[in-house]
Amino acid sequence: MFFDNKEEYDTTGVVFNIEQYHVNDGSGIRTNVFLKGCNLWCQWCCNPESQSLQLQVAVHRNLCVKCGTCRSGVCPRDAITADDDGFPSIDGSKCVACGACVASCLQDAMELYGKTMNVNEAIEEVVKDAKFFAMSGGGLTIGGGEPCVQAGYAAALAKAARRRHINVAVETAGAVPFERLWSVAEHADQILFDVKYTDPEKFRTISDAPLDQVKGNLRGLASKGKDITMRCPIVPGLNDDDGHIGRLIEWARELGIENIDVLPFHQLGKYKYDSLGMDYTLSGLKDLDKSIANGIRDVMVEKGLNATVGG
């Protein structure tokens, strides 16, 4: 009865990954659909492939054997040359991310980030795990990137899941007009709200939106009775200070939000920057020590919050 819904076939978006069996992104066991496109530029982003809305080809140098196959007439736009070290170099002004080079690589050293999918194609992947959702109280989590960059697609995907009685969580940083945020959030059972900074000046280093808009959106969602978890990445030297931690607690208590996740900085996404030819300014930064993350959690618990480390 779901397959004749016109919106599911007509609404398309750009998805960069669909991952199963997540347990830290909402209740129960979840399937995460990650959408490309983000309106923030966080220095610590562990998914740089999510930032651009466009499809992108990555070159994993640790797998490349410099065989030259990708440069041997494979690319219809002649967008691939060799750099000074003999590795493939992709001219972004020519590349249309057709994937021909990816298909030709025998070492799986080239990867296409992003796939255009209609809602039905994405939801069909999600429903494969419906029995795990039912057993665990899990469901679909729509993340990114920032899902509100593709608000129409995110909303249609959330509605398709709910038509199938699948719980929906949406992860957002809330740096968009409330109307746009609500167009997605109204169809969600859970909101995972990322709070990057609580200092207006620091927030300007990662966003064109004012911090007041973010807090106002958080307040608006809380006033509508949404089930909200504040998710707080903690990055050494950037937002691990006592002032920021104190303000996170103040925000949560002021807005009646009980759940808060402390997300320790890590370097797991570092290799992606090199693969995409992107600069990464935090390459020398160490992971946040677990004891520090646990200490921040304990302070939050002492203040009456349901705080966890790592989601």
C-alpha positions as CSV (number, residue, x, y, z in Angstrom):
1,M,0.0,0.0,0.0
2,F,3.0,2.3,0.3
3,F,4.4,1.9,-3.1
4,D,1.9,4.1,-5.0
5,N,2.9,7.2,-3.0
6,K,3.9,9.7,-5.7
7,E,6.0,11.9,-3.3
8,E,8.3,8.9,-2.6
9,Y,9.2,8.5,-6.3
10,D,9.2,12.2,-7.3
11,T,11.4,13.5,-4.4
12,T,15.1,12.9,-4.9
13,G,18.1,13.8,-2.8
14,V,21.8,13.1,-2.5
15,V,22.7,10.5,0.0
16,F,26.3,9.7,0.9
17,N,25.9,6.7,3.1
18,I,23.3,4.3,4.6
19,E,24.6,2.5,7.6
20,Q,22.9,-0.2,9.6
21,Y,23.0,-1.3,13.3
22,H,23.8,2.1,14.9
23,V,23.1,2.2,18.6
24,N,24.2,5.7,19.5
25,D,22.0,7.9,17.3
26,G,18.6,7.6,18.9
27,S,16.8,4.8,20.8
28,G,17.4,1.1,20.0
29,I,19.0,-0.2,16.8
30,R,18.9,2.2,14.0
31,T,19.6,2.6,10.3
32,N,21.3,5.9,9.5
33,V,20.7,7.7,6.2
34,F,23.3,10.4,5.8
35,L,22.5,13.3,3.5
36,K,25.1,15.4,1.7
37,G,25.3,19.2,2.2
38,C,26.1,21.2,5.3
39,N,25.9,24.9,6.1
40,L,28.5,24.8,8.8
41,W,32.3,24.4,8.4
42,C,33.4,22.8,11.7
43,Q,37.1,22.3,11.9
44,W,36.7,18.9,13.6
45,C,34.2,17.5,11.1
46,C,34.8,13.7,10.8
47,N,32.7,13.4,7.6
48,P,34.1,16.0,5.2
49,E,32.4,14.2,2.4
50,S,29.1,15.4,3.8
51,Q,29.9,19.1,3.5
52,S,29.4,19.6,-0.2
53,L,26.0,18.9,-1.8
54,Q,27.8,17.7,-4.9
55,L,28.9,14.2,-5.7
56,Q,32.7,13.8,-5.1
57,V,35.4,11.3,-6.1
58,A,37.9,10.5,-3.5
59,V,41.3,8.9,-4.0
60,H,42.6,6.6,-1.2
61,R,46.3,6.8,-1.6
62,N,47.0,3.9,0.8
63,L,45.2,1.6,-1.6
64,C,46.4,3.1,-4.9
65,V,49.2,1.2,-6.7
66,K,49.7,4.0,-9.4
67,C,48.8,1.6,-12.2
68,G,47.4,4.5,-14.3
69,T,44.2,2.6,-15.3
70,C,42.0,5.6,-14.3
71,R,44.1,7.8,-16.6
72,S,43.9,5.5,-19.6
73,G,41.0,6.9,-21.4
74,V,38.5,5.9,-18.7
75,C,37.4,9.4,-17.8
76,P,35.1,10.9,-20.5
77,R,36.0,14.4,-19.4
78,D,39.8,13.8,-19.2
79,A,39.7,15.1,-15.6
80,I,42.4,12.8,-14.2
81,T,46.1,13.4,-14.3
82,A,49.0,12.2,-12.2
83,D,50.4,14.4,-9.4
84,D,54.1,14.7,-8.6
85,D,54.0,11.5,-6.6
86,G,52.2,9.5,-9.4
87,F,48.8,9.4,-7.7
88,P,45.6,10.3,-9.5
89,S,44.8,14.0,-9.3
90,I,41.2,15.0,-10.2
91,D,40.4,18.3,-11.8
92,G,37.2,19.4,-10.0
93,S,36.4,21.9,-12.8
94,K,36.1,19.0,-15.3
95,C,34.9,16.1,-13.1
96,V,31.2,15.4,-13.2
97,A,31.4,12.5,-10.7
98,C,30.1,10.0,-13.3
99,G,31.9,7.2,-11.4
100,A,33.7,5.7,-14.5
101,C,37.1,5.9,-12.7
102,V,35.7,4.3,-9.6
103,A,34.3,1.4,-11.6
104,S,37.7,0.9,-13.4
105,C,39.9,0.8,-10.3
106,L,40.9,-2.7,-9.5
107,Q,42.3,-1.7,-6.0
108,D,39.1,0.0,-4.8
109,A,41.3,3.1,-4.3
110,M,38.7,5.5,-5.8
111,E,35.4,6.1,-4.1
112,L,32.3,8.0,-5.2
113,Y,30.8,10.0,-2.3
114,G,27.2,10.6,-2.9
115,K,24.3,9.0,-4.8
116,T,21.1,10.5,-6.1
117,M,18.2,8.5,-4.7
118,N,14.5,9.0,-4.6
119,V,12.7,8.5,-1.2
120,N,11.4,5.1,-2.1
121,E,14.9,3.8,-2.9
122,A,16.2,5.0,0.4
123,I,13.3,3.8,2.5
124,E,13.5,0.4,0.9
125,E,17.0,0.1,2.4
126,V,15.7,1.2,5.8
127,V,12.8,-1.3,6.0
128,K,15.2,-4.2,5.6
129,D,15.9,-3.8,9.3
130,A,12.3,-3.4,10.4
131,K,12.4,-6.5,12.6
132,F,15.4,-5.1,14.5
133,F,13.6,-1.8,15.0
134,A,10.6,-3.6,16.4
135,M,12.6,-5.7,18.8
136,S,14.8,-2.8,20.1
137,G,12.6,0.3,19.8
138,G,14.9,1.6,17.1
139,G,14.2,3.1,13.7
140,L,15.6,5.5,11.1
141,T,18.0,8.3,11.9
142,I,18.4,11.1,9.3
143,G,21.8,12.7,9.6
144,G,24.3,14.5,7.4
145,G,25.8,16.9,6.8
146,E,22.8,19.0,7.9
147,P,19.5,17.4,6.9
148,C,17.8,20.8,6.6
149,V,20.1,21.6,3.6
150,Q,17.9,19.0,1.8
151,A,14.8,19.8,3.9
152,G,12.3,18.7,1.3
153,Y,14.0,15.3,0.9
154,A,14.5,14.8,4.6
155,A,10.9,15.6,5.4
156,A,9.6,13.2,2.7
157,L,11.9,10.5,3.9
158,A,10.7,11.0,7.5
159,K,7.1,10.8,6.4
160,A,7.7,7.6,4.4
161,A,9.2,6.0,7.5
162,R,6.3,7.0,9.6
163,R,3.9,5.6,7.1
164,R,5.6,2.3,7.7
165,H,5.4,2.8,11.5
166,I,9.1,3.3,11.8
167,N,10.4,5.6,14.5
168,V,12.3,8.7,13.1
169,A,15.2,10.6,14.6
170,V,16.7,13.7,12.9
171,E,20.1,15.1,13.7
172,T,20.5,18.8,13.2
173,A,22.7,21.8,14.3
174,G,19.7,24.1,14.0
175,A,21.5,26.9,12.2
176,V,18.6,27.5,9.8
177,P,15.3,29.5,10.0
178,F,12.8,27.8,12.3
179,E,10.3,27.3,9.5
180,R,12.8,25.2,7.5
181,L,13.8,23.3,10.6
182,W,10.2,22.6,11.6
183,S,9.4,21.4,8.1
184,V,11.6,18.4,8.9
185,A,11.4,18.2,12.7
186,E,7.6,18.0,12.8
187,H,7.8,14.5,11.3
188,A,10.4,13.3,13.7
189,D,9.9,11.4,17.0
190,Q,13.4,12.3,18.3
191,I,15.6,15.3,17.7
192,L,19.4,15.0,18.1
193,F,20.4,18.6,18.4
194,D,24.1,19.3,18.0
195,V,25.4,22.3,20.1
196,K,28.9,23.1,18.8
197,Y,29.6,26.4,20.6
198,T,27.7,28.4,23.2
199,D,29.9,31.5,22.7
200,P,28.6,33.8,19.9
201,E,32.0,34.9,18.7
202,K,33.3,31.3,18.5
203,F,30.1,30.2,16.7
204,R,30.8,32.8,14.0
205,T,33.9,30.8,13.1
206,I,31.8,28.0,11.8
207,S,28.5,29.5,10.7
208,D,27.0,32.6,9.1
209,A,23.9,32.1,11.2
210,P,23.8,33.8,14.6
211,L,24.0,31.7,17.8
212,D,20.7,33.3,19.0
213,Q,19.0,31.6,16.1
214,V,20.3,28.2,17.2
215,K,19.2,28.6,20.8
216,G,15.9,30.1,19.6
217,N,15.3,27.0,17.4
218,L,16.2,24.7,20.3
219,R,13.7,26.6,22.5
220,G,11.1,26.4,19.7
221,L,11.4,22.6,19.4
222,A,11.2,22.2,23.2
223,S,8.1,24.4,23.4
224,K,6.4,22.0,20.9
225,G,7.1,19.1,23.1
226,K,9.8,17.4,21.0
227,D,11.9,14.6,22.5
228,I,15.3,16.3,22.3
229,T,18.8,15.1,23.1
230,M,21.5,17.8,23.1
231,R,24.7,16.4,21.4
232,C,27.8,18.2,22.3
233,P,31.1,17.6,20.5
234,I,34.0,18.5,22.9
235,V,37.2,19.4,21.1
236,P,40.4,20.1,23.1
237,G,41.4,23.8,23.0
238,L,38.3,24.9,21.1
239,N,35.2,24.2,23.3
240,D,36.4,22.1,26.3
241,D,36.5,25.1,28.7
242,D,34.5,25.3,31.9
243,G,32.5,28.3,30.6
244,H,31.2,26.3,27.6
245,I,30.4,23.2,29.7
246,G,28.5,25.5,32.2
247,R,26.5,27.1,29.5
248,L,25.6,23.7,28.0
249,I,24.1,22.8,31.4
250,E,22.3,26.1,31.6
251,W,20.8,25.7,28.2
252,A,19.5,22.2,29.0
253,R,18.1,23.2,32.4
254,E,16.5,26.4,31.1
255,L,14.8,24.6,28.2
256,G,13.8,21.5,30.2
257,I,16.0,19.2,28.2
258,E,17.1,16.2,30.2
259,N,19.2,14.2,27.8
260,I,22.7,15.3,26.8
261,D,25.5,13.4,25.0
262,V,29.1,14.3,25.3
263,L,30.9,13.5,22.0
264,P,34.7,13.3,22.5
265,F,36.8,14.6,19.6
266,H,38.6,11.9,17.6
267,Q,40.7,11.6,14.4
268,L,38.8,8.7,12.7
269,G,37.8,10.9,9.7
270,K,41.3,12.4,9.2
271,Y,42.1,10.2,6.2
272,K,39.0,11.4,4.3
273,Y,40.5,14.9,4.0
274,D,43.5,13.7,2.2
275,S,41.4,11.4,0.0
276,L,39.3,14.4,-1.1
277,G,42.3,16.9,-1.4
278,M,40.9,19.0,1.5
279,D,42.9,20.9,4.1
280,Y,42.6,19.6,7.7
281,T,43.8,22.0,10.3
282,L,43.5,19.7,13.3
283,S,45.7,16.9,12.1
284,G,48.1,17.3,15.1
285,L,45.4,17.4,17.8
286,K,45.1,14.4,20.1
287,D,41.8,12.6,20.8
288,L,40.0,13.9,23.8
289,D,41.1,11.9,26.8
290,K,38.3,9.5,28.0
291,S,38.8,10.6,31.6
292,I,38.1,14.2,30.6
293,A,34.9,13.2,28.7
294,N,33.8,11.2,31.7
295,G,34.5,14.1,34.0
296,I,32.3,16.4,31.9
297,R,29.6,13.8,32.0
298,D,29.8,13.5,35.7
299,V,29.5,17.3,36.2
300,M,26.3,17.2,34.0
301,V,24.9,14.3,36.0
302,E,25.5,16.2,39.2
303,K,23.4,19.0,37.8
304,G,20.5,16.6,37.3
305,L,20.9,15.8,33.6
306,N,20.9,12.4,32.0
307,A,24.3,12.6,30.4
308,T,26.2,10.0,28.5
309,V,29.6,9.8,26.7
310,G,29.6,8.9,23.0
311,G,25.8,9.0,22.5
